[in-house]
Amino acid sequence: MFLIVDGHPVHKAKMVRDYVAAVSDWLELFFLPPYAPELNPDELVWNDLKNHAIGRQSIKGPDQLKRAVISFLRYLQRTPDRVRSYFRAPTTRYAAA
């Protein structure tokens, strides 16, 4: 399994490094370069959320925001074609290879 991660300190923590080393026969981390959010497929998810779900609603508080985000993420779980589309963007195709 390949896991694409950004440069967040938790991704480089000793505990994570030790775990990845222990399961290196089936897990490999790939680090995105710094300051390259366009290469991160997660950014396309958040953009989709903001532009097609949350951004079209009148959010009245944090609880409603949380429900809306969870609802959208559950929707994504049921629509694998939409998830695949995040990896068809020109800047993220590398991750689908």
N, C-alpha and C positions, 0 to 999 in steps of 0.2 A: 504494500500500500504506500502511495506517495501522499505526503501531506505538505501542502504549500502554506508557509507561515511568513509573517512579516517580522520585523526586527524588534518586536516588543520584548522587553527584558525577560518576561516569564517564559518565552519560547527558548531562551538561551540559558535558563536557570540550571543549576547542577542537577536538581531532581529530574528535570526533563531530559537532560543529556544522559543521565544514568539510565532512565527508563528506555530511551530510544536505543541506547547501546545494548540493553538487555533483550530487546525485541528486533534487533537489526536484521534478522533473517526475513522479516515481513513488513517492516516499517522503515521508511526513509523520509527525512525532512528536507524540503527545499525552501531555502530562504529567499524571499523577494529582496531586491536591492532597496536601499533606503530611499525615501521620497519618491516612490513609484506606485502610488495608489491605483493608477490606471491598469497595472498588471495584476491587481488583486481581485479575483472573482467576487469576493465578499462585497466589494464596493459596488458592484453591479446589483447585488441583492438589495443593499441599502438604498441605492438610487431608485430601484423599482418600487421599493416600499414607500419612499418619500413621494415619488411622482405619480404612482398609480393606486395607492392605498391611503396612507395617512394624510398626504397633502390634499386629498379631496374631501376630507372630513373636518368637521368642526369639533376639535378635541376640547373637552371641558375640564380635564384634570389628569393627573398621573395614572389613576386607575383605568380610565378610559383609554389612554394612550397604550398602556400595557396590554389591555384586551385587544386593541386593534393590531398591535404588532404581533402578538401571539396568533391571532386569527390569520393574519397574512402569512406567517411562517408555516402554519398548519396547511394553509392553501397550497403553499409551495411543495409541501410533502406529498400532496395528492396530484401534483402536476409536474411530473419529471421532465416533460418537454420544455417547460418554462425554465427549469433549473439548467437543462442542457444548453438553453439559449445563452446563458451567462458565459458559457465556454466557447461560444461561436463568435463572440465579439473579436475584432481584429487584435486587440491588445491581450486577450486571454486565451487565444487558441492554443498557445503553447501548453496549457494545462490539460488539454483534452487529448493530447497525443499519447 
